[in-house]
Amino acid sequence: MSEALKLENDKEYLSILVERLEHLKAENKRVPFTIVKVKENGFIVKVSGLFAYVSFYFMPWKYNSIEFWKPVSKHLIGKKFYCNIYRIQKEPLSIMINAECHRFKQIKLDVNSEYPGLVIHKAKYGVFIDIGYNFNWEYGSFVGLMHIKNFSKEEYDKICVGDILNIVFYGYTEQGKIVLGNNSLQKEWLTGELENLVGSVQDVTVKINENGEREFYVKEKFKTVLPINKIFYPGYKSKAKNIIYNLKDDDVIQCEVLKINKRRKVFVSKLLLDKDLCDINL
């Protein structure tokens, strides 16, 4: 076959592909496409045998900043989604698509389960992580904030955008935002549900640690401290001190939860003596 004939056949085939795409555009049909290459503000894709372009702004999910797409984009090469044909220009041939019409299957994240997630942004107060990475983006994007309190300073300094971290999904805030952490016992501290315990009377369990020191736990898992001072025990500080210092392993005492130290993730509580119990009952 001569070069001229081959070129003519190629043009005819290209014309057929473009005409087919024009019909799909006119009918507003959803068309599958495959991501081929990353560009500065979007992707080069293959749709119905032709190369096209889709902006990050017209992808099936959105981020707060276009910068968030940079660590994600390399993980999307070869992934398939659905789109509408947005624009076709013939001379020179240029095709733009809109993938906002893509619909993901629904999936429920399991509370207190661990997922690998992709760090898409690092701020002074924590890192934003996309759990969609764990599902190979089959269900879209799930972005949550993992607060800096979950890390030591050395750990946080080493984290970079694009890293994969194993995180625990704690659930959602009242505003519907995803809450993430690195162990299942931190959930209540981050969601704010422990605020309801402030001002209540709780059974506090005493534990003697390996150093022989007394530790105190509300609901047997949330640490609390029992400061001994004249403010908490006016006129009977010595009595409170003697009681606390003579407590044994697994003893249970009644305490009033006064406040929460969120930085240290501990309660501040006060031992209830007979006088306090009477005052509360009144």
TORKOL-4160 file (C-alpha; in steps of 0.2 Angstrom, whole numbers, padded with zeros to 4 digits, m for minus):
282
<pt num="1" X="0000" Y="0000" Z="0000"/>
<pt num="2" X="0007" Y="0017" Z="m0005"/>
<pt num="3" X="0010" Y="0030" Z="0008"/>
<pt num="4" X="m0003" Y="0041" Z="0000"/>
<pt num="5" X="m0016" Y="0028" Z="0001"/>
<pt num="6" X="m0012" Y="0023" Z="0019"/>
<pt num="7" X="m0013" Y="0042" Z="0024"/>
<pt num="8" X="m0030" Y="0043" Z="0015"/>
<pt num="9" X="m0037" Y="0028" Z="0024"/>
<pt num="10" X="m0031" Y="0035" Z="0040"/>
<pt num="11" X="m0040" Y="0051" Z="0037"/>
<pt num="12" X="m0056" Y="0041" Z="0033"/>
<pt num="13" X="m0055" Y="0031" Z="0048"/>
<pt num="14" X="m0051" Y="0046" Z="0059"/>
<pt num="15" X="m0066" Y="0055" Z="0051"/>
<pt num="16" X="m0077" Y="0040" Z="0055"/>
<pt num="17" X="m0072" Y="0040" Z="0074"/>
<pt num="18" X="m0075" Y="0059" Z="0075"/>
<pt num="19" X="m0092" Y="0057" Z="0067"/>
<pt num="20" X="m0096" Y="0044" Z="0079"/>
<pt num="21" X="m0091" Y="0055" Z="0094"/>
<pt num="22" X="m0101" Y="0069" Z="0087"/>
<pt num="23" X="m0117" Y="0058" Z="0087"/>
<pt num="24" X="m0113" Y="0053" Z="0105"/>
<pt num="25" X="m0111" Y="0072" Z="0110"/>
<pt num="26" X="m0128" Y="0076" Z="0101"/>
<pt num="27" X="m0137" Y="0063" Z="0111"/>
<pt num="28" X="m0128" Y="0067" Z="0127"/>
<pt num="29" X="m0123" Y="0049" Z="0130"/>
<pt num="30" X="m0111" Y="0044" Z="0143"/>
<pt num="31" X="m0095" Y="0036" Z="0136"/>
<pt num="32" X="m0081" Y="0027" Z="0145"/>
<pt num="33" X="m0063" Y="0034" Z="0144"/>
<pt num="34" X="m0046" Y="0029" Z="0150"/>
<pt num="35" X="m0034" Y="0040" Z="0158"/>
<pt num="36" X="m0017" Y="0040" Z="0148"/>
<pt num="37" X="m0006" Y="0054" Z="0154"/>
<pt num="38" X="m0005" Y="0068" Z="0167"/>
<pt num="39" X="m0004" Y="0086" Z="0161"/>
<pt num="40" X="m0002" Y="0102" Z="0172"/>
<pt num="41" X="m0021" Y="0105" Z="0175"/>
<pt num="42" X="m0029" Y="0089" Z="0169"/>
<pt num="43" X="m0027" Y="0072" Z="0160"/>
<pt num="44" X="m0025" Y="0066" Z="0142"/>
<pt num="45" X="m0037" Y="0052" Z="0140"/>
<pt num="46" X="m0043" Y="0039" Z="0127"/>
<pt num="47" X="m0061" Y="0040" Z="0122"/>
<pt num="48" X="m0069" Y="0030" Z="0108"/>
<pt num="49" X="m0052" Y="0027" Z="0100"/>
<pt num="50" X="m0047" Y="0046" Z="0100"/>
<pt num="51" X="m0036" Y="0056" Z="0112"/>
<pt num="52" X="m0045" Y="0069" Z="0122"/>
<pt num="53" X="m0042" Y="0081" Z="0137"/>
<pt num="54" X="m0051" Y="0082" Z="0154"/>
<pt num="55" X="m0048" Y="0096" Z="0166"/>
<pt num="56" X="m0046" Y="0092" Z="0185"/>
<pt num="57" X="m0061" Y="0104" Z="0187"/>
<pt num="58" X="m0072" Y="0092" Z="0177"/>
<pt num="59" X="m0066" Y="0075" Z="0186"/>
<pt num="60" X="m0079" Y="0065" Z="0195"/>
<pt num="61" X="m0074" Y="0072" Z="0212"/>
<pt num="62" X="m0067" Y="0089" Z="0218"/>
<pt num="63" X="m0053" Y="0094" Z="0230"/>
<pt num="64" X="m0051" Y="0111" Z="0239"/>
<pt num="65" X="m0036" Y="0115" Z="0229"/>
<pt num="66" X="m0029" Y="0109" Z="0212"/>
<pt num="67" X="m0013" Y="0105" Z="0220"/>
<pt num="68" X="m0021" Y="0091" Z="0229"/>
<pt num="69" X="m0023" Y="0082" Z="0212"/>
<pt num="70" X="m0004" Y="0081" Z="0210"/>
<pt num="71" X="m0001" Y="0067" Z="0222"/>
<pt num="72" X="m0017" Y="0058" Z="0216"/>
<pt num="73" X="m0014" Y="0059" Z="0197"/>
<pt num="74" X="m0001" Y="0046" Z="0195"/>
<pt num="75" X="m0012" Y="0033" Z="0204"/>
<pt num="76" X="m0025" Y="0036" Z="0191"/>
<pt num="77" X="m0016" Y="0031" Z="0175"/>
<pt num="78" X="m0025" Y="0017" Z="0167"/>
<pt num="79" X="m0041" Y="0020" Z="0177"/>
<pt num="80" X="m0058" Y="0020" Z="0168"/>
<pt num="81" X="m0072" Y="0032" Z="0171"/>
<pt num="82" X="m0087" Y="0039" Z="0161"/>
<pt num="83" X="m0089" Y="0056" Z="0153"/>
<pt num="84" X="m0100" Y="0067" Z="0142"/>
<pt num="85" X="m0092" Y="0074" Z="0126"/>
<pt num="86" X="m0090" Y="0092" Z="0130"/>
<pt num="87" X="m0082" Y="0100" Z="0114"/>
<pt num="88" X="m0076" Y="0094" Z="0097"/>
<pt num="89" X="m0065" Y="0105" Z="0087"/>
<pt num="90" X="m0060" Y="0097" Z="0070"/>
<pt num="91" X="m0046" Y="0109" Z="0063"/>
<pt num="92" X="m0035" Y="0105" Z="0072"/>
<pt num="93" X="m0043" Y="0090" Z="0080"/>
<pt num="94" X="m0046" Y="0094" Z="0098"/>
<pt num="95" X="m0058" Y="0085" Z="0110"/>
<pt num="96" X="m0063" Y="0090" Z="0128"/>
<pt num="97" X="m0073" Y="0079" Z="0139"/>
<pt num="98" X="m0083" Y="0081" Z="0156"/>
<pt num="99" X="m0082" Y="0067" Z="0168"/>
<pt num="100" X="m0094" Y="0075" Z="0181"/>
<pt num="101" X="m0107" Y="0063" Z="0175"/>
<pt num="102" X="m0098" Y="0048" Z="0182"/>
<pt num="103" X="m0107" Y="0039" Z="0196"/>
<pt num="104" X="m0098" Y="0029" Z="0209"/>
<pt num="105" X="m0104" Y="0013" Z="0218"/>
<pt num="106" X="m0108" Y="0017" Z="0236"/>
<pt num="107" X="m0098" Y="0009" Z="0250"/>
<pt num="108" X="m0099" Y="0011" Z="0269"/>
<pt num="109" X="m0082" Y="0013" Z="0278"/>
<pt num="110" X="m0081" Y="0003" Z="0294"/>
<pt num="111" X="m0079" Y="0012" Z="0310"/>
<pt num="112" X="m0062" Y="0008" Z="0319"/>
<pt num="113" X="m0056" Y="m0001" Z="0304"/>
<pt num="114" X="m0038" Y="0003" Z="0296"/>
<pt num="115" X="m0036" Y="0009" Z="0278"/>
<pt num="116" X="m0021" Y="0014" Z="0269"/>
<pt num="117" X="m0023" Y="0032" Z="0263"/>
<pt num="118" X="m0014" Y="0044" Z="0252"/>
<pt num="119" X="m0007" Y="0061" Z="0259"/>
<pt num="120" X="m0013" Y="0074" Z="0247"/>
<pt num="121" X="m0009" Y="0090" Z="0258"/>
<pt num="122" X="0001" Y="0094" Z="0273"/>
<pt num="123" X="m0004" Y="0108" Z="0284"/>
<pt num="124" X="0003" Y="0115" Z="0301"/>
<pt num="125" X="m0012" Y="0107" Z="0310"/>
<pt num="126" X="m0012" Y="0090" Z="0301"/>
<pt num="127" X="m0012" Y="0080" Z="0285"/>
<pt num="128" X="m0027" Y="0078" Z="0273"/>
<pt num="129" X="m0028" Y="0059" Z="0268"/>
<pt num="130" X="m0038" Y="0052" Z="0253"/>
<pt num="131" X="m0044" Y="0034" Z="0257"/>
<pt num="132" X="m0050" Y="0032" Z="0239"/>
<pt num="133" X="m0033" Y="0026" Z="0236"/>
<pt num="134" X="m0037" Y="0010" Z="0246"/>
<pt num="135" X="m0051" Y="0006" Z="0235"/>
<pt num="136" X="m0041" Y="0009" Z="0219"/>
<pt num="137" X="m0053" Y="0024" Z="0216"/>
<pt num="138" X="m0067" Y="0012" Z="0212"/>
<pt num="139" X="m0078" Y="0022" Z="0224"/>
<pt num="140" X="m0071" Y="0039" Z="0222"/>
<pt num="141" X="m0063" Y="0050" Z="0235"/>
<pt num="142" X="m0064" Y="0050" Z="0254"/>
<pt num="143" X="m0054" Y="0064" Z="0261"/>
<pt num="144" X="m0052" Y="0067" Z="0280"/>
<pt num="145" X="m0040" Y="0076" Z="0291"/>
<pt num="146" X="m0028" Y="0067" Z="0302"/>
<pt num="147" X="m0023" Y="0079" Z="0316"/>
<pt num="148" X="m0005" Y="0083" Z="0320"/>
<pt num="149" X="m0009" Y="0077" Z="0338"/>
<pt num="150" X="m0009" Y="0059" Z="0331"/>
<pt num="151" X="0010" Y="0060" Z="0328"/>
<pt num="152" X="0026" Y="0064" Z="0337"/>
<pt num="153" X="0036" Y="0079" Z="0331"/>
<pt num="154" X="0049" Y="0067" Z="0322"/>
<pt num="155" X="0035" Y="0057" Z="0314"/>
<pt num="156" X="0026" Y="0073" Z="0307"/>
<pt num="157" X="0042" Y="0081" Z="0301"/>
<pt num="158" X="0045" Y="0065" Z="0290"/>
<pt num="159" X="0028" Y="0065" Z="0282"/>
<pt num="160" X="0028" Y="0071" Z="0264"/>
<pt num="161" X="0014" Y="0074" Z="0251"/>
<pt num="162" X="0012" Y="0058" Z="0241"/>
<pt num="163" X="0016" Y="0046" Z="0256"/>
<pt num="164" X="0004" Y="0031" Z="0260"/>
<pt num="165" X="m0001" Y="0030" Z="0278"/>
<pt num="166" X="m0011" Y="0017" Z="0287"/>
<pt num="167" X="m0025" Y="0026" Z="0296"/>
<pt num="168" X="m0040" Y="0022" Z="0307"/>
<pt num="169" X="m0057" Y="0028" Z="0301"/>
<pt num="170" X="m0067" Y="0034" Z="0317"/>
<pt num="171" X="m0083" Y="0040" Z="0308"/>
<pt num="172" X="m0090" Y="0057" Z="0304"/>
<pt num="173" X="m0092" Y="0073" Z="0314"/>
<pt num="174" X="m0109" Y="0081" Z="0315"/>
<pt num="175" X="m0105" Y="0092" Z="0300"/>
<pt num="176" X="m0102" Y="0076" Z="0290"/>
<pt num="177" X="m0083" Y="0077" Z="0289"/>
<pt num="178" X="m0072" Y="0061" Z="0290"/>
<pt num="179" X="m0062" Y="0059" Z="0306"/>
<pt num="180" X="m0046" Y="0050" Z="0305"/>
<pt num="181" X="m0033" Y="0044" Z="0318"/>
<pt num="182" X="m0019" Y="0031" Z="0321"/>
<pt num="183" X="m0028" Y="0020" Z="0334"/>
<pt num="184" X="m0045" Y="0016" Z="0338"/>
<pt num="185" X="m0045" Y="0023" Z="0356"/>
<pt num="186" X="m0043" Y="0041" Z="0350"/>
<pt num="187" X="m0059" Y="0042" Z="0341"/>
<pt num="188" X="m0069" Y="0049" Z="0356"/>
<pt num="189" X="m0056" Y="0063" Z="0359"/>
<pt num="190" X="m0057" Y="0069" Z="0341"/>
<pt num="191" X="m0076" Y="0068" Z="0338"/>
<pt num="192" X="m0080" Y="0078" Z="0354"/>
<pt num="193" X="m0092" Y="0065" Z="0361"/>
<pt num="194" X="m0082" Y="0064" Z="0377"/>
<pt num="195" X="m0087" Y="0082" Z="0381"/>
<pt num="196" X="m0104" Y="0075" Z="0387"/>
<pt num="197" X="m0095" Y="0067" Z="0402"/>
<pt num="198" X="m0089" Y="0084" Z="0409"/>
<pt num="199" X="m0099" Y="0088" Z="0425"/>
<pt num="200" X="m0105" Y="0070" Z="0427"/>
<pt num="201" X="m0101" Y="0057" Z="0441"/>
<pt num="202" X="m0092" Y="0042" Z="0435"/>
<pt num="203" X="m0084" Y="0026" Z="0442"/>
<pt num="204" X="m0065" Y="0027" Z="0440"/>
<pt num="205" X="m0055" Y="0012" Z="0440"/>
<pt num="206" X="m0038" Y="0012" Z="0449"/>
<pt num="207" X="m0023" Y="0003" Z="0440"/>
<pt num="208" X="m0006" Y="0001" Z="0447"/>
<pt num="209" X="0007" Y="0002" Z="0433"/>
<pt num="210" X="0024" Y="m0007" Z="0431"/>
<pt num="211" X="0032" Y="0007" Z="0441"/>
<pt num="212" X="0021" Y="0005" Z="0455"/>
<pt num="213" X="0012" Y="0022" Z="0451"/>
<pt num="214" X="m0007" Y="0024" Z="0452"/>
<pt num="215" X="m0017" Y="0027" Z="0436"/>
<pt num="216" X="m0035" Y="0031" Z="0435"/>
<pt num="217" X="m0047" Y="0027" Z="0421"/>
<pt num="218" X="m0065" Y="0033" Z="0417"/>
<pt num="219" X="m0075" Y="0019" Z="0409"/>
<pt num="220" X="m0059" Y="0008" Z="0411"/>
<pt num="221" X="m0051" Y="0016" Z="0396"/>
<pt num="222" X="m0050" Y="0035" Z="0396"/>
<pt num="223" X="m0036" Y="0041" Z="0407"/>
<pt num="224" X="m0040" Y="0054" Z="0421"/>
<pt num="225" X="m0029" Y="0063" Z="0433"/>
<pt num="226" X="m0034" Y="0068" Z="0451"/>
<pt num="227" X="m0025" Y="0084" Z="0457"/>
<pt num="228" X="m0024" Y="0085" Z="0475"/>
<pt num="229" X="m0026" Y="0104" Z="0480"/>
<pt num="230" X="m0035" Y="0116" Z="0491"/>
<pt num="231" X="m0046" Y="0122" Z="0477"/>
<pt num="232" X="m0054" Y="0104" Z="0474"/>
<pt num="233" X="m0054" Y="0099" Z="0492"/>
<pt num="234" X="m0056" Y="0115" Z="0503"/>
<pt num="235" X="m0053" Y="0110" Z="0522"/>
<pt num="236" X="m0051" Y="0092" Z="0518"/>
<pt num="237" X="m0036" Y="0091" Z="0506"/>
<pt num="238" X="m0027" Y="0079" Z="0518"/>
<pt num="239" X="m0041" Y="0067" Z="0519"/>
<pt num="240" X="m0043" Y="0066" Z="0500"/>
<pt num="241" X="m0024" Y="0063" Z="0499"/>
<pt num="242" X="m0024" Y="0049" Z="0511"/>
<pt num="243" X="m0038" Y="0040" Z="0502"/>
<pt num="244" X="m0030" Y="0042" Z="0485"/>
<pt num="245" X="m0013" Y="0037" Z="0491"/>
<pt num="246" X="m0020" Y="0021" Z="0499"/>
<pt num="247" X="m0030" Y="0015" Z="0484"/>
<pt num="248" X="m0026" Y="m0003" Z="0477"/>
<pt num="249" X="m0026" Y="m0010" Z="0460"/>
<pt num="250" X="m0043" Y="m0013" Z="0453"/>
<pt num="251" X="m0052" Y="m0002" Z="0466"/>
<pt num="252" X="m0066" Y="0008" Z="0460"/>
<pt num="253" X="m0070" Y="0026" Z="0466"/>
<pt num="254" X="m0083" Y="0039" Z="0462"/>
<pt num="255" X="m0077" Y="0055" Z="0454"/>
<pt num="256" X="m0084" Y="0070" Z="0446"/>
<pt num="257" X="m0077" Y="0074" Z="0429"/>
<pt num="258" X="m0072" Y="0092" Z="0429"/>
<pt num="259" X="m0064" Y="0095" Z="0412"/>
<pt num="260" X="m0054" Y="0088" Z="0398"/>
<pt num="261" X="m0036" Y="0091" Z="0394"/>
<pt num="262" X="m0037" Y="0089" Z="0375"/>
<pt num="263" X="m0019" Y="0091" Z="0372"/>
<pt num="264" X="m0014" Y="0077" Z="0384"/>
<pt num="265" X="m0030" Y="0067" Z="0380"/>
<pt num="266" X="m0035" Y="0065" Z="0399"/>
<pt num="267" X="m0049" Y="0070" Z="0410"/>
<pt num="268" X="m0047" Y="0080" Z="0426"/>
<pt num="269" X="m0057" Y="0073" Z="0439"/>
<pt num="270" X="m0061" Y="0076" Z="0458"/>
<pt num="271" X="m0063" Y="0062" Z="0471"/>
<pt num="272" X="m0080" Y="0063" Z="0478"/>
<pt num="273" X="m0081" Y="0062" Z="0497"/>
<pt num="274" X="m0097" Y="0060" Z="0508"/>
<pt num="275" X="m0099" Y="0079" Z="0508"/>
<pt num="276" X="m0098" Y="0081" Z="0489"/>
<pt num="277" X="m0110" Y="0067" Z="0487"/>
<pt num="278" X="m0122" Y="0075" Z="0498"/>
<pt num="279" X="m0120" Y="0092" Z="0489"/>
<pt num="280" X="m0123" Y="0084" Z="0472"/>
<pt num="281" X="m0139" Y="0074" Z="0479"/>
<pt num="282" X="m0146" Y="0091" Z="0485"/>
